[in-house]
Amino acid sequence: MSEALLEGSSFASATVVDARLNRADLSNTDLTKSKFDGSTLTNVTMTDALCHETHMPRVTLTGSHLIRVSFVKAVLQSSQLDRITASNVDFSDARLAGMNFADSELTAVKFAGADLRAANFTNTTLSDVDFTGAVLSSKYCIFCP
């Protein structure tokens, strides 16, 4: 479903597997406790979306624009969020091990208490980012040159 206008939709507690939602507008959507395993959501726009406890492992969100999105306690392990622009996004207590944030712009993003082991922030611009209590492992290159 490329370029789908899903603004204001509710996917709360839904299970979606291997979906293709490229260039979709997911603004004002409720994805609370939904499951999007292995889905591709490249170049999507998400503004004022709720993704609390969403289960999104191995999801691709490459090139997306995220503004005021809450991923509190979400599971996004081994997902691709490279080349994203994110502002006022909350990943508090989220499971983000192995995440790829390369080549992104993150402003006022909160990672408080998040699991960021082996996360990749190569060439990412970080501004006003909160890593309080986040789990970072020195075994991996977190902020690679």
DRENVO-441691 format. One record per residue (C-alpha): x, y, z; chain. Coordinates in steps of 0.1 Angstrom, whole numbers, plus 5000, padded with zeros to 4 digits. Example, Ala and Ser with C-alpha at 12.3 -4.5 7.8 and 13.67 -1.06 7.14 Angstrom:
<recs>
{c1 = 5123&c2 = 4955&c3 = 5078&chaine = A}
{c1 = 5137&c2 = 4989&c3 = 5071&chaine = A}
</recs>
This chain:
<recs>
{c1 = 5000&c2 = 5000&c3 = 5000&chaine = A}
{c1 = 5022&c2 = 5028&c3 = 4988&chaine = A}
{c1 = 5013&c2 = 5064&c3 = 4996&chaine = A}
{c1 = 4983&c2 = 5053&c3 = 5018&chaine = A}
{c1 = 4966&c2 = 5080&c3 = 5038&chaine = A}
{c1 = 4961&c2 = 5063&c3 = 5071&chaine = A}
{c1 = 4960&c2 = 5094&c3 = 5092&chaine = A}
{c1 = 4939&c2 = 5090&c3 = 5124&chaine = A}
{c1 = 4936&c2 = 5052&c3 = 5120&chaine = A}
{c1 = 4938&c2 = 5028&c3 = 5149&chaine = A}
{c1 = 4959&c2 = 4997&c3 = 5147&chaine = A}
{c1 = 4959&c2 = 4991&c3 = 5185&chaine = A}
{c1 = 4966&c2 = 4955&c3 = 5193&chaine = A}
{c1 = 4966&c2 = 4946&c3 = 5156&chaine = A}
{c1 = 4990&c2 = 4920&c3 = 5141&chaine = A}
{c1 = 5005&c2 = 4930&c3 = 5107&chaine = A}
{c1 = 5032&c2 = 4908&c3 = 5092&chaine = A}
{c1 = 5054&c2 = 4918&c3 = 5062&chaine = A}
{c1 = 5033&c2 = 4948&c3 = 5053&chaine = A}
{c1 = 5045&c2 = 4973&c3 = 5028&chaine = A}
{c1 = 5034&c2 = 5008&c3 = 5037&chaine = A}
{c1 = 5059&c2 = 5030&c3 = 5017&chaine = A}
{c1 = 5053&c2 = 5067&c3 = 5018&chaine = A}
{c1 = 5022&c2 = 5063&c3 = 5040&chaine = A}
{c1 = 5009&c2 = 5090&c3 = 5063&chaine = A}
{c1 = 5005&c2 = 5075&c3 = 5098&chaine = A}
{c1 = 5000&c2 = 5108&c3 = 5116&chaine = A}
{c1 = 4976&c2 = 5107&c3 = 5146&chaine = A}
{c1 = 4975&c2 = 5069&c3 = 5145&chaine = A}
{c1 = 4973&c2 = 5046&c3 = 5175&chaine = A}
{c1 = 4996&c2 = 5016&c3 = 5171&chaine = A}
{c1 = 4996&c2 = 5007&c3 = 5208&chaine = A}
{c1 = 5005&c2 = 4971&c3 = 5215&chaine = A}
{c1 = 5003&c2 = 4963&c3 = 5178&chaine = A}
{c1 = 5027&c2 = 4939&c3 = 5160&chaine = A}
{c1 = 5044&c2 = 4948&c3 = 5128&chaine = A}
{c1 = 5070&c2 = 4921&c3 = 5125&chaine = A}
{c1 = 5092&c2 = 4923&c3 = 5094&chaine = A}
{c1 = 5072&c2 = 4952&c3 = 5078&chaine = A}
{c1 = 5086&c2 = 4979&c3 = 5055&chaine = A}
{c1 = 5074&c2 = 5014&c3 = 5062&chaine = A}
{c1 = 5100&c2 = 5035&c3 = 5043&chaine = A}
{c1 = 5096&c2 = 5072&c3 = 5039&chaine = A}
{c1 = 5065&c2 = 5073&c3 = 5061&chaine = A}
{c1 = 5053&c2 = 5104&c3 = 5080&chaine = A}
{c1 = 5043&c2 = 5099&c3 = 5116&chaine = A}
{c1 = 5032&c2 = 5130&c3 = 5136&chaine = A}
{c1 = 5015&c2 = 5127&c3 = 5170&chaine = A}
{c1 = 5014&c2 = 5089&c3 = 5168&chaine = A}
{c1 = 5012&c2 = 5065&c3 = 5198&chaine = A}
{c1 = 5033&c2 = 5034&c3 = 5195&chaine = A}
{c1 = 5034&c2 = 5023&c3 = 5232&chaine = A}
{c1 = 5045&c2 = 4987&c3 = 5237&chaine = A}
{c1 = 5044&c2 = 4982&c3 = 5199&chaine = A}
{c1 = 5063&c2 = 4951&c3 = 5188&chaine = A}
{c1 = 5082&c2 = 4960&c3 = 5156&chaine = A}
{c1 = 5113&c2 = 4938&c3 = 5153&chaine = A}
{c1 = 5131&c2 = 4938&c3 = 5119&chaine = A}
{c1 = 5110&c2 = 4967&c3 = 5107&chaine = A}
{c1 = 5124&c2 = 4991&c3 = 5081&chaine = A}
{c1 = 5115&c2 = 5028&c3 = 5087&chaine = A}
{c1 = 5143&c2 = 5042&c3 = 5065&chaine = A}
{c1 = 5139&c2 = 5078&c3 = 5054&chaine = A}
{c1 = 5109&c2 = 5084&c3 = 5076&chaine = A}
{c1 = 5099&c2 = 5116&c3 = 5094&chaine = A}
{c1 = 5089&c2 = 5112&c3 = 5130&chaine = A}
{c1 = 5075&c2 = 5141&c3 = 5150&chaine = A}
{c1 = 5060&c2 = 5137&c3 = 5186&chaine = A}
{c1 = 5059&c2 = 5100&c3 = 5184&chaine = A}
{c1 = 5059&c2 = 5078&c3 = 5215&chaine = A}
{c1 = 5076&c2 = 5044&c3 = 5213&chaine = A}
{c1 = 5077&c2 = 5040&c3 = 5251&chaine = A}
{c1 = 5084&c2 = 5003&c3 = 5260&chaine = A}
{c1 = 5083&c2 = 4994&c3 = 5223&chaine = A}
{c1 = 5103&c2 = 4965&c3 = 5208&chaine = A}
{c1 = 5123&c2 = 4976&c3 = 5177&chaine = A}
{c1 = 5153&c2 = 4952&c3 = 5179&chaine = A}
{c1 = 5173&c2 = 4949&c3 = 5147&chaine = A}
{c1 = 5152&c2 = 4974&c3 = 5129&chaine = A}
{c1 = 5163&c2 = 5000&c3 = 5104&chaine = A}
{c1 = 5157&c2 = 5037&c3 = 5112&chaine = A}
{c1 = 5185&c2 = 5050&c3 = 5091&chaine = A}
{c1 = 5182&c2 = 5083&c3 = 5073&chaine = A}
{c1 = 5153&c2 = 5094&c3 = 5095&chaine = A}
{c1 = 5144&c2 = 5128&c3 = 5108&chaine = A}
{c1 = 5130&c2 = 5126&c3 = 5144&chaine = A}
{c1 = 5119&c2 = 5154&c3 = 5166&chaine = A}
{c1 = 5104&c2 = 5150&c3 = 5201&chaine = A}
{c1 = 5103&c2 = 5112&c3 = 5199&chaine = A}
{c1 = 5102&c2 = 5091&c3 = 5231&chaine = A}
{c1 = 5120&c2 = 5057&c3 = 5231&chaine = A}
{c1 = 5120&c2 = 5055&c3 = 5269&chaine = A}
{c1 = 5124&c2 = 5019&c3 = 5281&chaine = A}
{c1 = 5123&c2 = 5006&c3 = 5246&chaine = A}
{c1 = 5142&c2 = 4975&c3 = 5234&chaine = A}
{c1 = 5164&c2 = 4989&c3 = 5206&chaine = A}
{c1 = 5194&c2 = 4965&c3 = 5206&chaine = A}
{c1 = 5210&c2 = 4963&c3 = 5171&chaine = A}
{c1 = 5190&c2 = 4993&c3 = 5158&chaine = A}
{c1 = 5204&c2 = 5012&c3 = 5129&chaine = A}
{c1 = 5201&c2 = 5050&c3 = 5133&chaine = A}
{c1 = 5229&c2 = 5058&c3 = 5108&chaine = A}
{c1 = 5228&c2 = 5091&c3 = 5088&chaine = A}
{c1 = 5198&c2 = 5104&c3 = 5108&chaine = A}
{c1 = 5189&c2 = 5137&c3 = 5125&chaine = A}
{c1 = 5176&c2 = 5132&c3 = 5160&chaine = A}
{c1 = 5164&c2 = 5163&c3 = 5179&chaine = A}
{c1 = 5149&c2 = 5162&c3 = 5214&chaine = A}
{c1 = 5148&c2 = 5124&c3 = 5213&chaine = A}
{c1 = 5145&c2 = 5105&c3 = 5246&chaine = A}
{c1 = 5162&c2 = 5071&c3 = 5251&chaine = A}
{c1 = 5159&c2 = 5071&c3 = 5289&chaine = A}
{c1 = 5162&c2 = 5035&c3 = 5301&chaine = A}
{c1 = 5163&c2 = 5021&c3 = 5266&chaine = A}
{c1 = 5184&c2 = 4990&c3 = 5256&chaine = A}
{c1 = 5207&c2 = 5004&c3 = 5229&chaine = A}
{c1 = 5233&c2 = 4976&c3 = 5229&chaine = A}
{c1 = 5250&c2 = 4974&c3 = 5195&chaine = A}
{c1 = 5229&c2 = 5003&c3 = 5181&chaine = A}
{c1 = 5245&c2 = 5022&c3 = 5152&chaine = A}
{c1 = 5245&c2 = 5060&c3 = 5153&chaine = A}
{c1 = 5272&c2 = 5065&c3 = 5125&chaine = A}
{c1 = 5270&c2 = 5099&c3 = 5109&chaine = A}
{c1 = 5239&c2 = 5108&c3 = 5130&chaine = A}
{c1 = 5233&c2 = 5144&c3 = 5142&chaine = A}
{c1 = 5222&c2 = 5143&c3 = 5179&chaine = A}
{c1 = 5207&c2 = 5175&c3 = 5195&chaine = A}
{c1 = 5192&c2 = 5176&c3 = 5229&chaine = A}
{c1 = 5191&c2 = 5138&c3 = 5232&chaine = A}
{c1 = 5185&c2 = 5121&c3 = 5265&chaine = A}
{c1 = 5204&c2 = 5088&c3 = 5272&chaine = A}
{c1 = 5197&c2 = 5088&c3 = 5310&chaine = A}
{c1 = 5198&c2 = 5052&c3 = 5322&chaine = A}
{c1 = 5201&c2 = 5038&c3 = 5287&chaine = A}
{c1 = 5220&c2 = 5005&c3 = 5284&chaine = A}
{c1 = 5251&c2 = 5011&c3 = 5262&chaine = A}
{c1 = 5277&c2 = 4984&c3 = 5256&chaine = A}
{c1 = 5314&c2 = 4993&c3 = 5253&chaine = A}
{c1 = 5319&c2 = 4961&c3 = 5233&chaine = A}
{c1 = 5304&c2 = 4977&c3 = 5202&chaine = A}
{c1 = 5309&c2 = 5008&c3 = 5182&chaine = A}
{c1 = 5280&c2 = 5030&c3 = 5192&chaine = A}
{c1 = 5291&c2 = 5064&c3 = 5178&chaine = A}
{c1 = 5314&c2 = 5053&c3 = 5149&chaine = A}
{c1 = 5334&c2 = 5079&c3 = 5130&chaine = A}
</recs>
